[in-house]
Amino acid sequence: MSQRPSTLPITLGGLVRIQPLARASRLHFADPLRQVEQVVLAQTFERLRRCAPHVLVVLHDTAAAGGWSLAAALHLAWERNVSAVVVSGAVAGSAGAALAERLNMTLLAIDSDPVDVALQLAGQVSAPAAARALGQALCAERLAEQTHVRGVLGVLNSELQNAPVALVIGETAVAGRVAALQDKTNARRVEVEVQGPDEQPWARLVAAVPVNGPMAVEQVESLLRLARPSLQAAWAQTRLDSTVHSAHEQAAFGLLRRLAAEPPPDAPAGPVEIETPPWSSELGWQIDGVNRAVWLTPLRPSGAPSEEVTHLVRAAWQRGRTHWPLVVDGDSWISWHSSEDADDVGPLRRAVTAFRDSAAAHRLVIGVGQAHPGVAGLMRSVAEARLAAYVARKQGPAGVQWFDQVGASAALAWLPTTEIAQVADLCLAELMDARDRMALVQTVLAVLDCGGSLSQASQRLGVHRNTVLARLTRARQLGLAYDEPEQRLALHVLCYALASLWTQSGTDE
Amino acid sequence: MSGAATWISAADVPALYEGAKFYAPAVGDAGRSSLTSWLTGLLEREGPVALHRVETMAPETPCVSLCVLGSGSALADLPPAGDEFVAAIRQIEQLQGVRFGAVYPLAAATVSALVPVAAAAQLGVPLLDADGMGRAFALIHHTAMYLAGISPTPLVAFGPTGDSVLVDARTGARADRLLRASLDTLGGWAALASYPTTAGALRRGALPGTISRIANVGRVLLQQTDPDLLISRLAAITGCRRLGRGRISELEQLSRPSDGSIPAHPSSVVIDETDGQRRQLRIELRSEIVAVFANGELIAGAPDLLCLVDATRGTLATLDNLERGDLVDVLVTPGDAVWYSDEGMAMVGLSFHGIPLDHPRRLRGEP
């Protein structure tokens, strides 16, 4: 289906983007959205007096004689409500520009012959579609020069003036003007899908085009389509950049860790102050203050994360906090917040809360260390965060654990529960064969946790005290001799390992 | 000679000079002291000069006009020996075989308003309270007498070097061009005696009362006062009004092309109004202030008399002393009625200065 080109008159903003007015200096530019319906070459003031509104006047001869003539022409143009006045640069001085500003009349100064300029402009105004196409071609050139998503959106927004444009992923505007997403009765929404490198829809370009504006919907749509290749290139560039950046951060953190682990040979005994290496600030890292580390790790580790996952985690973690580092470490990611005040946990708390949805989506858990100063303090906080993260695994996806609240129970997080459970298969074969083994193990664990108190254990399990007693009897018969002092620690650990494993897997298989 | 006369004495010279400046704001103060002291000394020696209204003179009395032709700075560089004006008059008397019974200024403005007083004192004849322009125009045929059909010729220009030129031409414009061609050789300025005629012809041709008017204006200007009071007092005598007050923001030289008809370069002064509507006032200059535009709209123009008053000091601002940042009042004084006739407008109106716009008075429907 062929679309009929728009017959809307061209705007002043459209005309100044293409030659000959692209070269003109703008002594005053009142309104880029003013329509230009006709071009008048005014040689005399009489001709100016006969101008219709919305014309563009090119002054020439008597009307552009200099001195008073420009002032008088501007006044007449203002009286006649013309769109703009074009005059030779030799005539237009600063007083002319000041008067144009006072009258809010667009005044453009040209260096070439006014008659030639008027002829070219008349051609452009009489064929607005062709002029717009020329404008679009120039815009395409500017789009192609952009290497960042923001740059592309900047060009689109400057080109479309009063039609805000945004790049939207999901329902979130990631670049451009958010006004594009606001529902307005007097604006029409134009959307163009942008595909990623894998030819899957990646984002949408959304523009809100004013209904009575000077810009046709088709014109906006074709501009948005023109921007797609530049956006795709910018996106690819970002991915490439982030891969390099990620490797850079990883190496730098490794170096930092080594610095903390191996203090200089001539350093005195005791705690050592390690100077923050200058290259850390090149990465935008802050280490000098009090550092509190965050350890992001999968609920079930499965080797080093892919670049894509790292990219997504980075995007989610650094949303609004672009200066916070994110370093890949084995199967996990390390970040930290540095501040002057050790008790300043507000930003970190907000960051963790904001990240929880993403953590749930990627099945991650979060551990937060304590605040310690300097490089050595950072490394200590990282170790604490890592411990806390192991504890957090008990809470399932998006679990958050602050090291301050873990204490000695962190030690349990390190138990090789899978291996211990395998031991149970060998030592307690009878119990492991029993169908009610899960209830029995949980009951024995509860009684041991409660220091042998049956009533406390029955409360924790939510069953009658007699039930607890009956299960204990049966457990003892199947080999779980929990009340023998020399076996109690071993059986407590075994029961803990089995219960943890079954809670994690949701089954006792 | 009959009828009542007033007298111009040495004490009136400063007032005459100030008043003459009001009617020719383009002229600087270059030759002031030498000229006024010469005239003052002359009047002290010869006694006061009688000033007669034209209608009080016998109609057949032969009269001749006087003025200084050329540049004021040339006059300052090469001051008059003192006999140039009388010598110019004597040449015409010789040519025509008459004895002039009275002299009058060609233009009651600039130094040209003072020299007829000096000549009258030297010749012992009365001075007529009338002139040909009511102000100063650039060319010698831009006079009310010329419009009334009185010929400027035969005329004599007598230079400070003692040389003279006698011109007889068919039209005023040709006489002016012939005269200007000799001006450099004569010494940059010359004493001009022209428009030899009779008092009867001047009754219908000259503009009456203009000498007493500049004396009155001069007396007001000499009283140092605040600008607002000064302007109200001037308004009572001249009918002037203030167009606006503002600060000079720009001085543009050679701001537009010149057609060469007037011996002065076009330039512009841009003033930002400091009160009222805060308009941009653009003042177009040539040998005088030609037009005033407010935000590009023509609000006053030749033959209106336009001048600037230094609003800080309450004195007239001469055009060659303007500087960026000066606070000035722009005054407009209506010219004599003859200049608003079709013939007058064609002669000295806006179109003569290359501004093809209708005069604001015409746009307002005034005669």
Interface residues (C-beta under 8 A of the other chain):
Chain A: T44 F45 T62 A65 G66 G67 W68 S69 A71 A72 A73 L74 H75 L76 W78 G93 S94 A95 A98 L99 R102 L103
Chain B: S249 E250 E252 S255 R256 P257 P266 S267 S268 V270 D272 R279 Q280 R282 E284 A291 F293 N295 G296 E297 L298 G354 I355 P356 L357
